[in-house]
Amino acid sequence: MIGIPTRSFLLACTLLSSFAMAFGDSASAQGDAISSPGTASPGNGEGPAIAKSMVPATMAMPGAMSPFPCPGCPPVINRNGGMAIINFVAPVTSKTMAELVRNAQNAVIGGADSIRINISSGGGSVYAMQFAVNVLKTLAVPIETVAMSQIASAAVALYCAGDTRYMANGAGLYLHQQTGYHEIQDKTAAAIVREYTLNKRWYDGILYACTHEHADHTMLDYSARDVVIDEDQATALGMTTGSIGDLAKGKIWGLAVNVTAPAPPHQMSYPPYR
């Protein structure tokens, strides 16, 4: 066994004791100094007092977390519930839909008890949207969707996936027929027509489920022409369930996340469903 020289051991103990006493006096003086909020008060006679407003929160409360996460650190997770916010500002693609549902799933795993999706999208792939809508249905929390601009095509299905739905001023829902078929050959014609029928049936089912049972569904007829549903029409149809002013209420979970993508090449019309 290796022994420690007695003199060195006693010296180390003395230094530790002195440090502990000095730290205790300093903490006591600080505690006295901030006992009266907003004004400086005498400490224990060892120097000027520190006003509470001058003491950082992390100093005033040992062990407290900074309200701002450090660069590169993961966001602080609120295990006590709250609404997770996802801003979807992108075309509908397999990549953006996968990112959207991953963020929603991670929020629920992390403790969020509801999801809000703010949408601004010109649409895109109906396949990718089917994936996202069906995954969102598996989450055991309510989904809130908000049309933050004119949204179109497949993105309307994402809007209608919300259990509660809201539209911002100037927002609209753009409906159009499916387009963008590849060249049809004899051996593929029947399958492509069948695919069209199934996609249209799914999309129309989402739209009708998004409205009141006795609403005027002729307003949704896009078979002969493109249709834009504005906020007043959406409210009459039952496609909105509340005022956007109500969104400022409630507890927020964690940090908001953005789902974005590079801007697509300029187009003269909205993207096709396919």
C-alpha positions in Angstrom: 0.0 0.0 0.0 1.4 3.4 -1.0 1.3 5.8 1.9 0.6 9.6 1.7 3.1 11.8 3.7 1.3 13.1 6.7 2.4 16.7 6.1 1.1 16.7 2.5 -2.2 15.2 3.6 -2.7 17.8 6.3 -1.8 20.6 3.9 -4.3 19.3 1.3 -7.1 19.1 4.0 -6.3 22.6 5.2 -6.6 24.0 1.6 -9.9 22.2 1.0 -11.3 23.4 4.3 -10.3 27.0 3.5 -11.8 26.8 0.0 -15.1 25.4 1.4 -15.4 28.2 4.0 -14.7 30.9 1.4 -17.2 29.4 -1.0 -19.8 29.2 1.7 -19.3 32.8 2.8 -19.5 33.9 -0.9 -22.8 32.0 -1.5 -24.2 33.4 1.7 -23.4 36.9 0.8 -24.9 36.4 -2.7 -28.1 34.9 -1.2 -28.4 37.9 1.2 -27.7 40.3 -1.7 -30.6 39.1 -3.8 -33.1 38.5 -1.0 -34.9 41.8 -1.8 -35.9 41.8 -5.5 -35.0 44.7 -7.7 -32.7 46.7 -5.2 -29.3 46.2 -3.7 -29.3 45.2 -0.1 -26.4 44.8 2.4 -24.6 41.5 2.4 -22.8 40.1 5.4 -20.5 43.1 5.6 -18.0 41.8 3.0 -18.4 44.1 0.1 -21.2 45.7 -1.8 -24.4 43.8 -2.4 -25.5 42.6 -5.9 -28.9 43.7 -7.2 -31.0 40.7 -8.2 -31.6 42.1 -11.6 -27.8 41.9 -12.2 -27.5 38.3 -11.3 -27.9 35.9 -14.3 -30.6 33.2 -13.9 -28.1 30.4 -14.0 -26.1 32.1 -11.1 -29.2 32.9 -9.0 -30.4 29.3 -9.3 -27.5 26.8 -9.2 -28.0 24.0 -11.7 -30.6 25.9 -13.7 -30.6 25.4 -17.5 -29.9 28.3 -19.8 -33.1 29.4 -21.7 -31.1 29.3 -24.9 -29.7 26.0 -26.1 -26.0 26.0 -26.9 -25.0 25.8 -30.6 -25.2 22.3 -31.8 -27.0 21.0 -28.7 -30.3 19.1 -29.1 -33.4 21.1 -28.1 -34.7 20.8 -24.6 -37.5 18.3 -24.6 -40.6 19.2 -22.6 -41.8 15.9 -21.0 -44.9 17.6 -19.7 -46.7 17.7 -23.0 -47.6 20.6 -25.3 -48.1 21.2 -29.0 -45.2 20.5 -31.4 -45.1 22.9 -34.4 -44.0 21.8 -37.9 -43.8 24.5 -40.7 -44.2 22.7 -44.0 -43.0 25.0 -46.8 -42.1 22.7 -49.6 -43.4 20.7 -52.5 -44.9 17.2 -51.7 -42.2 14.7 -52.4 -41.1 11.4 -50.9 -38.3 13.2 -49.1 -40.3 16.1 -47.7 -43.1 13.8 -46.5 -40.7 11.4 -44.8 -39.1 14.4 -43.1 -42.5 15.7 -42.0 -43.7 12.4 -40.5 -40.3 11.8 -38.8 -40.5 15.1 -37.0 -44.1 14.4 -36.0 -43.2 10.9 -34.7 -40.1 12.2 -32.8 -42.2 14.9 -31.2 -44.7 12.3 -29.9 -41.9 10.1 -28.7 -40.5 13.1 -26.9 -43.7 13.9 -25.0 -45.7 16.2 -27.3 -49.4 15.6 -26.8 -50.5 17.4 -30.1 -49.1 18.4 -33.5 -49.7 21.5 -35.5 -48.6 21.6 -39.2 -48.5 25.1 -40.8 -48.8 24.5 -44.6 -47.6 26.5 -47.6 -47.3 24.1 -50.6 -48.2 23.9 -54.3 -48.6 20.1 -54.0 -46.8 17.3 -55.7 -46.8 13.5 -55.4 -50.1 11.8 -54.4 -48.1 8.7 -53.5 -45.9 10.6 -51.0 -49.0 12.4 -49.6 -50.8 9.1 -49.1 -47.8 7.9 -47.1 -47.8 10.9 -44.9 -51.5 11.1 -44.3 -51.7 7.4 -43.4 -48.7 7.7 -41.0 -50.2 10.7 -39.3 -53.3 8.7 -38.6 -51.2 6.2 -36.6 -50.1 8.9 -34.1 -52.1 8.8 -30.9 -52.3 12.6 -30.6 -54.6 15.1 -32.3 -53.3 16.8 -35.5 -54.0 20.5 -36.2 -53.4 21.8 -39.7 -53.3 25.4 -40.9 -53.4 26.7 -44.5 -51.0 29.6 -44.2 -51.2 30.5 -48.0 -52.9 29.2 -51.1 -52.2 25.4 -51.0 -52.8 23.2 -53.9 -53.3 19.7 -55.2 -51.9 16.9 -53.0 -51.1 19.5 -50.2 -54.9 19.9 -49.8 -55.0 16.3 -48.6 -52.4 17.1 -45.9 -54.6 20.0 -44.8 -57.6 17.8 -44.6 -55.7 15.3 -42.5 -56.0 17.6 -39.5 -58.5 16.8 -36.8 -58.9 20.5 -36.5 -58.3 22.9 -39.4 -57.7 26.6 -39.8 -57.1 29.0 -42.7 -55.2 32.2 -42.6 -56.4 35.4 -44.3 -55.9 35.2 -48.0 -55.3 31.4 -48.0 -57.1 29.1 -50.4 -57.4 25.5 -51.5 -56.7 24.8 -55.1 -58.2 21.6 -56.6 -57.5 20.3 -60.1 -57.6 17.1 -62.1 -54.8 14.6 -62.0 -52.3 15.2 -64.8 -48.9 14.1 -65.8 -49.5 10.6 -67.1 -46.7 8.9 -68.8 -47.1 7.6 -72.4 -49.9 5.0 -72.4 -49.3 1.7 -74.2 -51.8 -1.0 -74.8 -50.2 -3.3 -72.1 -50.3 -0.5 -69.5 -53.4 1.4 -70.3 -55.7 -0.6 -68.0 -53.4 -0.4 -65.1 -52.9 3.4 -65.5 -56.7 3.9 -65.7 -57.1 1.8 -62.6 -54.3 3.7 -60.8 -56.1 7.0 -61.7 -59.4 5.7 -60.4 -57.8 4.6 -57.1 -56.0 7.8 -56.6 -59.0 9.9 -57.3 -61.2 7.8 -55.0 -58.7 8.3 -52.2 -58.3 12.0 -52.8 -62.1 12.6 -53.1 -62.6 10.6 -49.9 -60.2 12.9 -48.1 -62.0 16.0 -49.4 -65.5 14.8 -48.5 -64.3 13.7 -45.0 -63.0 17.2 -44.6 -66.5 18.7 -45.0 -69.9 18.7 -43.3 -72.1 15.8 -44.2 -74.8 18.0 -45.7 -72.5 20.6 -47.3 -72.9 21.7 -50.9 -70.3 19.4 -52.4 -70.8 20.8 -55.9 -68.3 23.5 -54.8 -65.7 20.7 -54.7 -66.4 19.5 -58.3 -63.1 19.9 -60.1 -63.8 17.3 -62.8 -64.5 19.9 -65.5 -62.5 22.9 -64.2 -60.0 23.9 -61.6 -61.5 25.1 -58.3 -60.2 27.5 -55.6 -61.9 27.3 -52.2 -61.5 30.5 -50.2 -61.7 31.0 -46.5 -65.4 31.8 -46.4 -66.3 28.9 -48.7 -64.2 26.5 -46.6 -66.0 27.6 -43.5 -69.4 27.1 -45.1 -68.3 23.6 -46.2 -66.9 22.7 -42.8 -63.4 22.5 -44.0 -62.3 24.9 -41.2 -63.1 24.1 -37.6 -62.0 27.3 -35.8 -60.6 30.8 -36.0 -56.9 31.2 -36.7 -56.9 33.7 -33.8 -57.3 30.7 -31.4 -53.9 29.4 -32.3 -52.1 31.8 -30.0 -53.4 29.8 -27.0 -52.1 26.7 -25.5 -48.7 25.3 -24.4 -45.9 24.7 -27.0 -43.7 21.7 -26.9 -40.0 22.1 -27.7 -38.8 24.1 -30.7 -40.6 24.5 -34.0 -39.1 22.7 -37.0 -39.1 23.6 -40.7 -39.6 21.2 -43.6 -38.3 22.9 -46.7 -36.8 22.0 -50.1 -35.0 23.8 -52.9 -37.3 25.9 -55.1 -38.5 23.9 -58.1 -38.0 25.2 -61.7 -40.5 27.9 -62.7 -43.8 26.4 -63.7 -46.8 28.0 -65.3 -49.2 25.9 -63.3 -49.4 23.8 -60.2 -47.5 20.5 -60.0 -49.3 17.3 -61.1 -50.5 14.8 -58.5 -48.1 12.1 -59.7 
